[in-house]
Amino acid sequence: MSRKTPGVRVPRLVGLMAVDARETARSQGLFLNAPDRPDFHLAVVEYVVRQYPQPGAEVPRESMVYVWFDFGPGEGGGGVHEPRVPQPPGGGLRRELDEPGDPHMVLSDR
């Protein structure tokens, strides 16, 4: 940044509630915009999951920082929270299980 334009470092907003993200940005002289929340000014307890520019980037004071509260398609999101028991690997225990039908039977077209 040049000496004429005082720059600020973008704070880390991911993980903060909306109300805290707004206050943190304001204290640094930055503005927030939430493209996925037209009612962003009313949001209080929703958590920021993404931001742009990234934390630590140097930007001019009064710059816009974009934050998102929902993951985009294919980016994750809530997902499954309960633990999943892994399946046993091929062979071993799987070979010990009885399979339906006779494995030695040959099917014919007749």
Wavefront OBJ file of the C-alpha trace (Angstrom):
o trace
v 0.000 0.000 0.000
v 1.216 3.480 -0.690
v 1.635 5.984 2.129
v -1.325 7.986 0.769
v -3.762 5.090 1.210
v -3.514 3.535 4.646
v -4.058 -0.173 4.325
v -5.448 -2.622 6.814
v -5.058 -6.360 7.170
v -8.239 -8.345 6.659
v -9.130 -10.082 9.930
v -10.137 -13.724 10.119
v -13.943 -13.751 10.067
v -14.545 -17.453 9.402
v -16.026 -19.059 12.485
v -17.424 -15.813 13.883
v -21.116 -15.178 14.367
v -22.602 -12.552 12.048
v -22.835 -9.922 14.780
v -19.171 -10.450 15.754
v -17.994 -10.459 12.127
v -19.705 -7.108 11.523
v -18.132 -5.587 14.638
v -14.668 -6.975 13.855
v -14.769 -5.632 10.282
v -16.100 -2.257 11.436
v -13.308 -1.930 14.014
v -10.773 -2.396 11.182
v -12.489 0.189 8.966
v -13.893 -2.441 6.573
v -17.381 -3.084 5.203
v -19.042 -6.504 5.011
v -21.267 -7.872 2.284
v -22.993 -11.262 2.412
v -24.084 -12.306 -1.116
v -26.039 -15.293 0.236
v -27.924 -13.224 2.853
v -29.940 -10.236 1.617
v -31.022 -9.772 5.252
v -27.416 -9.765 6.513
v -28.017 -6.724 8.721
v -30.538 -8.852 10.686
v -28.351 -11.968 10.996
v -26.999 -12.489 14.497
v -26.040 -16.058 15.383
v -25.242 -17.532 11.970
v -21.577 -18.424 11.497
v -19.302 -17.252 8.681
v -18.019 -20.242 6.664
v -16.072 -18.405 3.902
v -14.621 -14.977 3.302
v -12.927 -12.981 0.552
v -10.321 -11.530 0.646
v -8.561 -14.080 2.784
v -7.404 -13.234 6.319
v -4.142 -11.315 6.374
v -4.588 -9.726 2.935
v -3.734 -6.038 2.917
v -6.525 -3.885 1.511
v -7.342 -0.158 1.536
v -9.371 1.060 4.496
v -13.123 1.076 3.740
v -12.784 -1.932 1.396
v -15.556 -4.496 1.057
v -15.037 -7.952 2.534
v -17.431 -10.662 1.361
v -18.632 -13.335 3.764
v -20.821 -16.405 3.247
v -22.900 -18.287 5.774
v -23.719 -21.344 3.652
v -21.410 -23.687 1.832
v -21.861 -23.615 -1.925
v -22.857 -26.733 -3.872
v -20.212 -29.435 -3.539
v -18.295 -27.615 -0.796
v -19.386 -29.686 2.138
v -21.831 -28.305 4.582
v -23.329 -30.180 7.508
v -22.904 -33.644 6.091
v -23.295 -36.759 8.199
v -22.358 -36.247 11.821
v -22.747 -39.709 13.355
v -19.783 -42.072 13.071
v -19.884 -44.678 10.323
v -18.543 -48.161 10.982
v -16.089 -49.041 8.219
v -16.875 -52.068 6.058
v -14.409 -54.953 6.344
v -11.898 -55.084 3.507
v -12.449 -57.412 0.559
v -11.575 -61.039 1.286
v -11.129 -62.229 4.853
v -14.461 -61.884 6.635
v -16.347 -61.284 3.411
v -15.224 -64.662 2.056
v -16.517 -66.316 5.203
v -20.056 -65.053 4.632
v -22.423 -67.466 2.950
v -23.473 -66.242 -0.462
v -26.899 -67.124 -1.850
v -26.909 -69.908 -4.413
v -24.339 -72.550 -5.282
v -21.066 -70.909 -6.422
v -20.231 -74.021 -8.475
v -23.509 -74.095 -10.404
v -23.168 -73.341 -14.111
v -26.120 -71.622 -15.726
v -27.055 -72.763 -19.181
v -29.108 -71.081 -21.883
v -31.471 -74.052 -22.105
l 1 2 3 4 5 6 7 8 9 10 11 12 13 14 15 16 17 18 19 20 21 22 23 24 25 26 27 28 29 30 31 32 33 34 35 36 37 38 39 40 41 42 43 44 45 46 47 48 49 50 51 52 53 54 55 56 57 58 59 60 61 62 63 64 65 66 67 68 69 70 71 72 73 74 75 76 77 78 79 80 81 82 83 84 85 86 87 88 89 90 91 92 93 94 95 96 97 98 99 100 101 102 103 104 105 106 107 108 109 110
